[in-house]
Structures are given as C-alpha cells and as structure tokens.
Amino acid sequence: MLYPSLCFLGTALQIITPPFLHPSAKVSAPELSRFTGKYIFLTAQGNTLGFIFFTLNLYAEISNHVPLKIQLAQFFPTIFGLGTFITLGYYLLDHYNPVAIKRRVYYSRHGYPYIEYAVNLEHLFGILVVVLHALTFDMEVLKAGHPSFQDYVTWTLGFLMQYVILAHLNVVATGHWPYPFIDDITKASGVAGRSAFFLLLCSIVMGFGYLGLILVRSSGP
C-alpha cells in the first residue's frame, strides 16, 4: 500500500500545485493554447495520464481488484516512457532555454513569485514515481503476462502519433509550436531538422518505455 500511495501523491503534486503557482496556458500562451488549452504541452498530457493511472492503481491496490491491475499494466510502459521523458526532457531541453528563462523571470515579477517551484513540481516527480512503480510491480499481474511487448508498442506509439499530429495541426491553426526549442531547431535546420527532432523524440520516449518494460520484467520471478 505504501508504494502505490507514494506514486499517487507524486502525480497528484504534479497536477494540483502548479495551477496555483504559475499562469495557466490561456494566460501565458493564449494563441498557442486557443484550441487545445494546456493539453498542447506534452507535460500536461503525460501528467494527466499519469495521475489517472496511479489513481486507478491505488484504488485497485486498496480493493485488491486484480482484473483492473492487469488492465492498467498494459499501459505502464507508456506511462513509464512519458514520466521519464517529462523529467529528463524538461531539464535537458526546456528549463534552461533562454526564452523559457525569460518567461519565468517575467512572470515571477508579475504575480507569480513561486513559478520556479511550480515548474519543478510539475516535472520532477515524473521519473521518480514510474521507477518506483516498476521496481515494486505486482507479481500476480506479471504472471498474467502484462505488460507485454505488444502492449508497449501499441499504446506508446499510438500516444506519440497522437501528440505529433496534434502539434502539427495546432501550428497550422495558430502559427506556434508548443516549445521554444522547436522554433530554434526550425531556424537552424529547417523542416528536415524539425522532422528529425520529432522522430528522435518518439524514439527516445519509445526507448524509455522499453526500459520500463525491462525493469518490470526484471522485478518478476
């Protein structure tokens, strides 16, 4: 019960605290988020899915609902890939980007003094909760054959295709990419460079998802 509770609390912090500490997408990026709201951001999608996953996982643990645990296990490699990328990708690609830094400085002086805490709370726990869950995976679920390689490929690739398509449709509609570094890549390398970036993004998240699958299987008998 302890580990599912910790995973739930970690994802809850990522969802609940940031809205009180930093501006909403409609305030900080009104044009970008005009049609999608905050869900144009990979972080928002990943954190929401993680929160739903670990909420249901905690319920399944409390009620000993094994069929629900088995169903949830099918999605775990995807959740692992997203949680890992939300933390590592954010700090490697976005947190230290000059445009992102200027934006945080601006909002820290205009009504959001705790924005630095907010962005860290929003991204820090992603990798921690998925690794904890992988290392404490339910043996009954593993014996039932989930998560399988097919689960990993189907759901992780499906999610990533959804996000890439959404980002491209949104830039057609609004003229904005969700993250400043995508504009930097486009300016430096054009469409080819940007396409290579999205391919690399998908490959990295797929790689993290596969790592989650390996960790889960290694924790089994």
C-alpha positions in Angstrom: 0.0 0.0 0.0 2.9 2.4 0.7 4.4 2.4 -2.8 1.1 2.9 -4.6 0.3 5.8 -2.2 3.6 7.4 -2.8 3.2 7.1 -6.6 -0.3 8.7 -6.3 1.0 11.5 -4.2 3.8 12.3 -6.6 1.5 12.5 -9.6 -1.1 14.5 -7.6 1.5 17.1 -6.7 2.3 17.5 -10.4 -1.3 18.1 -11.2 -2.6 20.0 -8.2 0.1 22.5 -7.2 1.3 24.2 -10.4 -2.1 25.8 -11.4 -1.9 27.8 -8.1 1.7 28.8 -8.6 2.1 29.7 -12.3 -0.1 31.2 -15.0 -2.4 29.0 -17.0 -1.8 28.3 -20.7 -4.5 30.8 -21.6 -2.6 33.5 -19.8 1.0 32.6 -20.7 0.3 31.3 -24.3 -3.2 32.4 -25.4 -2.7 31.9 -29.1 -0.8 28.6 -28.8 -3.5 27.2 -26.4 -6.5 28.7 -28.1 -7.9 25.3 -29.3 -6.3 22.8 -27.1 -5.8 24.5 -23.7 -2.8 23.2 -21.7 -3.0 19.8 -23.5 -0.9 21.1 -26.4 2.0 20.5 -23.9 3.4 17.0 -23.6 3.9 17.6 -19.9 0.2 18.3 -19.4 -0.9 15.2 -21.3 1.7 13.0 -19.6 1.0 14.3 -16.1 -2.8 13.9 -16.6 -2.4 10.3 -17.8 0.0 9.5 -15.0 -2.4 10.9 -12.4 -5.3 8.9 -13.8 -3.1 5.8 -14.0 -1.8 6.0 -10.4 -5.2 7.0 -9.0 -6.7 3.8 -10.5 -3.7 1.8 -9.4 -4.2 3.0 -5.8 -7.9 2.1 -6.0 -7.0 -1.4 -7.4 -4.5 -1.9 -4.6 -6.9 -0.9 -1.9 -9.7 -3.0 -3.3 -7.4 -5.8 -4.4 -9.0 -5.5 -7.9 -6.7 -7.9 -9.9 -8.5 -7.5 -13.2 -8.1 -3.7 -13.0 -4.4 -4.1 -12.2 -4.0 -6.3 -15.3 -5.7 -3.8 -17.5 -3.6 -0.9 -16.1 -0.4 -2.9 -16.6 -1.0 -2.8 -20.4 -0.4 1.0 -20.3 2.5 1.1 -17.9 5.4 1.1 -20.5 3.7 4.2 -22.0 3.3 5.8 -18.6 7.0 5.0 -17.8 8.2 6.5 -21.1 6.2 9.7 -20.6 7.1 10.1 -16.9 10.8 9.6 -17.6 10.8 12.0 -20.5 8.8 14.6 -18.7 11.6 14.9 -16.1 14.7 14.4 -18.2 13.4 16.0 -21.4 12.3 19.1 -19.5 15.6 19.7 -17.7 17.7 18.9 -20.8 15.6 20.8 -23.4 13.3 23.4 -21.9 14.2 24.5 -18.4 17.5 26.2 -19.4 16.3 27.5 -22.7 16.8 31.4 -22.8 13.2 32.0 -23.9 11.8 29.8 -21.1 14.1 31.5 -18.5 12.9 35.0 -19.6 9.3 33.9 -19.4 9.8 32.6 -15.9 11.6 35.8 -14.8 8.8 37.9 -16.3 6.0 36.0 -14.5 7.9 35.9 -11.2 7.7 39.7 -11.3 4.1 39.8 -12.4 2.0 37.9 -9.9 3.6 34.5 -9.8 6.6 34.7 -7.4 6.7 31.0 -6.9 6.8 30.0 -10.6 10.3 28.3 -10.2 8.8 26.0 -7.6 5.8 25.3 -9.8 7.8 24.2 -12.9 10.0 21.9 -10.8 7.0 20.4 -9.0 5.4 19.8 -12.4 8.3 17.9 -13.8 10.5 16.5 -11.0 8.3 13.6 -9.8 7.7 12.0 -13.3 10.7 9.8 -13.3 10.6 9.0 -9.6 7.1 7.6 -9.5 7.4 5.4 -12.6 10.7 3.9 -11.5 9.3 3.2 -8.0 6.2 1.5 -9.6 8.4 -0.5 -11.9 10.6 -1.8 -9.1 7.6 -2.7 -6.9 5.4 -4.2 -9.7 2.6 -6.7 -8.7 3.7 -10.3 -9.2 0.2 -11.5 -10.0 0.0 -9.1 -12.9 3.3 -10.2 -14.3 2.2 -13.8 -14.1 -0.8 -12.8 -16.2 1.5 -11.8 -19.0 1.2 -8.0 -18.8 2.7 -5.7 -19.7 3.6 -7.4 -23.0 5.8 -6.2 -25.8 2.6 -5.7 -27.9 1.1 -3.5 -25.1 4.3 -1.4 -25.1 4.4 -0.9 -28.8 0.6 -0.3 -29.3 0.0 2.2 -26.6 3.3 4.1 -26.6 3.4 4.5 -30.4 -0.3 5.3 -30.5 0.1 8.1 -27.9 3.2 9.6 -29.7 1.5 9.7 -33.1 -1.4 11.5 -31.5 0.9 14.1 -30.0 2.9 14.7 -33.1 -0.3 15.1 -35.2 -1.8 17.4 -32.6 1.4 19.6 -32.6 1.4 19.9 -36.4 -2.3 20.6 -36.6 -2.0 23.2 -33.9 0.9 25.1 -35.6 -1.2 25.2 -38.8 -4.1 26.7 -36.8 -2.1 29.1 -34.5 1.3 29.5 -36.0 3.0 28.4 -32.8 4.9 25.3 -31.7 4.4 24.2 -28.1 8.1 24.7 -27.0 10.6 27.4 -27.9 13.4 24.9 -28.8 11.3 23.6 -31.7 11.5 27.1 -33.2 15.2 27.1 -32.6 15.6 23.8 -34.4 13.4 25.0 -37.3 15.5 28.2 -37.7 18.7 26.3 -37.6 17.8 23.2 -39.7 14.5 23.8 -41.4 11.8 21.3 -41.9 14.2 18.4 -42.2 15.8 19.2 -38.9 12.4 19.6 -37.2 11.2 16.3 -38.7 14.3 14.6 -37.4 13.7 16.1 -34.0 10.1 14.6 -33.8 11.5 11.3 -35.0 14.1 11.5 -32.3 11.5 12.5 -29.7 9.4 9.5 -30.5 12.4 7.2 -30.5 13.6 8.4 -27.1 10.1 8.0 -25.5 9.8 4.6 -27.1 13.2 3.8 -25.7 12.2 4.9 -22.2 9.0 2.9 -22.5 11.0 -0.2 -23.4 13.3 0.4 -20.4 10.2 0.4 -18.2 9.1 -2.9 -19.7 12.6 -4.4 -18.9 12.5 -3.1 -15.4 9.1 -4.5 -14.7 10.1 -7.9 -16.1 13.3 -7.9 -14.1 11.4 -7.4 -10.9 9.4 -10.5 -11.5 10.2 -14.2 -10.7 
